[in-house]
Amino acid sequence: MSGETPSCAGGQLGMDIHRASRGPYGVPDELRTLSAGTCMKTIDEHIQKDQSEIEAARAEGNLGKVRHLEEELKGLAEYKEHHPEDSHDPTPLEVYCDLNPEAPECRVYDD
């Protein structure tokens, strides 16, 4: 799998060699995934999807899922506030690093 980059194909996460163009932070433009494997192109789409999933989870009485999605939604909203000019759907690592720039996982070294 070396040299392959993940991409969204037909709504599913798949592997595609050297096809994905790179967006901000070196993330492939086609890679806009949620934990369920659905592809999102913009942060607004992701926010809308989370909001509708929260409503569905509340209707089911699945409070754990509601809490998880509300936390994810909070991070997305903060990311959008910090990057108003950027409409791409950030990866979970991008959101985490935006909220925790001092974390070891988020350090950038200029060698």
N, C-alpha and C positions, 0 to 999 in steps of 0.2 A: 504494500500500500504506500510505500515511500514515493513522494512526488505527486500524490493525489490530493485534491482539495475537495472538501465536502461541498455539495450544492443541493438546492431544492429542485426536484424533478417531479412534476405531476403531483405536487403537494406532499411528497415524501422526501425524507432526507436520503440522499444517495451520494455516491462517489463519482467524480468526474475529473479526468486528468487535464490540468492546465487550462480549463475552459473558463473558470470564473475570473471576472475582472475584479480588481481589488478596490474597495471603498476606503472610508476612513479607518484608521488603525490597522490597515492591512487585512480587513475582514472581507471575504468574497461578497460581491454585491448580491449574488443569488442566495447567500446563506442568511435567511431570516427565519429562524426556527423557534418554536416553543417546545416545552417539554413533551408535548403530545406529538411533535413532529410536523406540525402545520407551519407553512411558510408565510411570513408576514413581510411586506415590502416597506412599510412605513411604521413609525412609532404610533401614529394615530390609529392605524388598523389594529395594532397590538393592544392598545388601550381599549378600543371598542370591544375587541374579542374578550379581554379580561373582564370588562364590565358585564357583558352578557353571560359569561361563565359564572360570575359571582351571583348574578340573579338566579341562574339555574341551580347552582349549588345551594343557595339559600332555600329555594323551593323544595329541594331534596332533603334539606336538613343536614347537609354535609358541612358542618361548621369548620372542620379542619381545612377543607379545600377553600372555604370562604376566607379564612385567615391567611392562608398561603397566597391566594390570588390578590387579596387586599394589600399584602406586603409587596408583592411584585408590582402592583399598580402604583403604589406609593413611590417605589424606586424609579419606575418609568416616568412618572410625573416630575420627579426631581431632575432626572436626566434631561427631560424635555425643557424644563425651566432653565437649566444650566447651558443648554445648547439649542437656543430657539431657531437658529439658522439650519440646523441639521434635522432632516426628516426621516433618515434611515432608522430601521428597527434595530436598536442596539442589542448586542449579545448580553447574556447574563454577566459575563466578565467585564464588559464595558460599563454596565450599570454599577456593578460592585466597585470597580476602580474609580468611577466618577464620585461615588459616595465615600470611598475609603482610599484616597490617593497614597496614603502612607503605608498601606499594606504591602508586605513583601511580594505578593503576586503581581502587584501593579507597578513595581519599580521598572524604570527604563534606564538602561545603561548605554552610554555613548562611548563605545570602544574605538 
